């Protein structure tokens, strides 16, 4: 059985969800961001309520309607694309997303905007800027290298988006240090 779970945004989230399901006597087969496959073919209404309560107690939400599932799949795809890819993907994200979710991008975009109050592009930019902050904190790459890795056309373009979103230049941010970063959990819950 496939369960869709809201607010799973990191590898730690996957471990927590797996542990909660095991505490309930369920058998997770695979745990990915936003979804879990369990051995059980069917859960009773009472079991689903127990799962929902257990996940809710640790900050997650069991999703049961199609629109919410699709929104969560979009968010998961963006997070994986921005935060967990080793190599920059130069393919348009709209194409990647449409192919991955088997829906026309305009449908996905309209649904996301209606539900979340921002566009998919704005969500991507927010995620990218948080990843840029992380990379800047490591202080191993130049701003030009970070811009290339994150798929920006130039360091100037990255700097412009960074300042627009954070109110700071990348240089000013570096001087501030870790204090201005947000966790992926916080980003997902604020959207």
KAUR-V571539 format. One record per residue. RES is the residue in three letters. PHI is phi in degrees with one decimal (* if undefined). OMEGA is omega in radians with two decimals (999 if undefined). Layout:
res->(RES,RES)
phi->(PHI,PHI)
omega->(OMEGA,OMEGA)
This chain:
res->(UNK,UNK,UNK,UNK,UNK,UNK,UNK,UNK,UNK,UNK,UNK,UNK,UNK,UNK,UNK,UNK,UNK,UNK,UNK,UNK,UNK,UNK,UNK,UNK,UNK,UNK,UNK,UNK,UNK,UNK,UNK,UNK,UNK,UNK,UNK,UNK,UNK,UNK,UNK,UNK,UNK,UNK,UNK,UNK,UNK,UNK,UNK,UNK,UNK,UNK,UNK,UNK,UNK,UNK,UNK,UNK,UNK,UNK,UNK,UNK,UNK,UNK,UNK,UNK,UNK,UNK,UNK,UNK,UNK,UNK,UNK,UNK,UNK,UNK,UNK,UNK,UNK,UNK,UNK,UNK,UNK,UNK,UNK,UNK,UNK,UNK,UNK,UNK,UNK,UNK,UNK,UNK,UNK,UNK,UNK,UNK,UNK,UNK,UNK,UNK,UNK,UNK,UNK,UNK,UNK,UNK,UNK,UNK,UNK,UNK,UNK,UNK,UNK,UNK,UNK,UNK,UNK,UNK,UNK,UNK,UNK,UNK,UNK,UNK,UNK,UNK,UNK,UNK,UNK,UNK,UNK,UNK,UNK,UNK,UNK,UNK,UNK,UNK,UNK,UNK,UNK,UNK,UNK,UNK,UNK,UNK,UNK,UNK,UNK,UNK,UNK,UNK,UNK,UNK,UNK,UNK,UNK,UNK,UNK,UNK,UNK,UNK,UNK,UNK,UNK,UNK,UNK,UNK,UNK,UNK,UNK,UNK,UNK,UNK,UNK,UNK,UNK,UNK,UNK,UNK,UNK,UNK,UNK,UNK,UNK,UNK,UNK,UNK,UNK,UNK,UNK)
phi->(*,-102.1,-112.6,-103.0,-131.0,-83.9,79.5,-84.8,-124.8,-151.4,-66.2,-62.7,-59.9,-60.9,-65.7,-64.9,-62.1,-59.8,-63.1,-64.5,-66.3,-65.0,-60.1,-85.4,83.0,-92.1,-123.5,-65.4,-94.0,-144.7,-126.9,-123.8,-60.3,87.0,-151.4,-135.0,-100.5,-114.0,-61.5,-60.1,-81.2,-150.2,-119.8,-70.6,-59.5,-63.9,-63.2,-61.6,-64.9,-62.9,-62.3,-59.3,-65.4,-63.8,-68.8,-61.0,-65.9,-113.7,93.0,-114.2,-141.2,-76.9,-105.3,-126.2,-101.6,-61.6,-64.9,-63.7,-61.3,-66.5,-60.5,-65.3,-66.1,-62.9,-60.1,-62.4,-61.4,-64.7,-61.0,-63.6,-64.5,-82.9,-97.6,-121.7,-93.0,-78.2,-111.9,-65.0,-99.7,-89.0,-74.6,-58.3,-65.7,-59.8,-69.7,-59.0,-65.8,-59.4,-65.3,-65.1,-101.8,55.7,-139.5,-64.3,-61.8,-63.4,-64.0,-61.0,-63.0,-63.6,-60.6,-62.5,-61.6,-60.4,-79.9,-97.2,80.7,-139.1,-82.6,-60.0,-60.4,-64.2,-64.3,-61.5,-60.1,-59.3,-65.3,-63.3,-65.3,-64.8,-66.4,-60.5,-57.0,-59.8,-63.7,-66.9,-67.2,-69.3,56.7,-105.0,-119.0,-75.0,-62.2,-64.2,-65.7,-64.1,-58.5,-63.4,-60.5,-90.6,84.7,-82.2,-71.2,-163.6,-65.6,-65.1,-63.4,-59.6,-58.8,-63.0,-66.1,-59.8,-66.1,-60.8,-84.3,-102.6,83.2,-124.3,-77.6,-56.9,-63.5,-63.5,-62.9,-56.2,-67.0,-71.2,84.9,-64.6,-61.2,-97.0,-83.7,-118.0,-77.4,-61.2,-59.7,-64.5,-62.7,-65.8,-77.1,-86.7,-83.0)
omega->(-3.14,3.08,3.06,-3.02,-3.12,3.07,3.03,-3.03,-3.09,-3.13,3.09,3.11,3.14,3.14,-3.13,-3.14,3.13,-3.14,-3.14,3.13,3.11,3.09,3.14,3.12,3.11,-3.03,3.11,3.11,3.06,-3.12,3.11,3.10,3.07,3.14,3.14,3.02,3.09,3.13,-3.08,-3.12,-3.09,3.04,3.09,3.11,3.13,3.12,3.11,3.09,3.10,3.10,3.14,3.13,-3.13,3.13,3.11,-3.13,-3.14,2.99,3.13,-3.12,3.06,-3.08,-3.13,3.11,-3.01,-3.11,3.13,3.10,-3.12,3.09,-3.14,3.09,3.08,3.14,3.14,3.13,3.12,-3.12,3.12,-3.12,-3.07,-2.95,-2.97,3.07,3.14,-3.10,3.09,3.12,-3.08,3.10,3.12,-3.10,3.11,3.11,3.13,-3.09,3.12,-3.13,-3.09,-3.04,3.12,3.07,3.05,-3.08,-3.12,3.07,-3.14,-3.12,3.13,3.12,-3.12,-3.12,3.13,-3.03,-3.00,3.12,3.04,3.13,3.05,3.14,3.10,3.11,3.11,-3.13,3.12,3.12,-3.13,-3.13,3.07,3.08,3.09,3.10,3.13,-3.12,3.12,-3.12,3.11,3.08,3.13,-3.08,3.03,3.11,3.10,3.11,3.10,3.13,3.13,-3.12,-3.10,3.06,3.08,-3.13,-3.13,3.07,3.13,3.11,3.09,-3.13,3.13,3.12,-3.14,-3.12,3.13,-3.07,-3.03,-3.06,-3.12,2.96,3.08,3.12,3.11,3.11,3.13,3.14,3.13,-3.12,-3.01,-3.01,-3.05,-3.13,3.06,3.08,3.10,3.11,3.14,3.12,-3.10,-3.10,-3.11,-3.07,999)
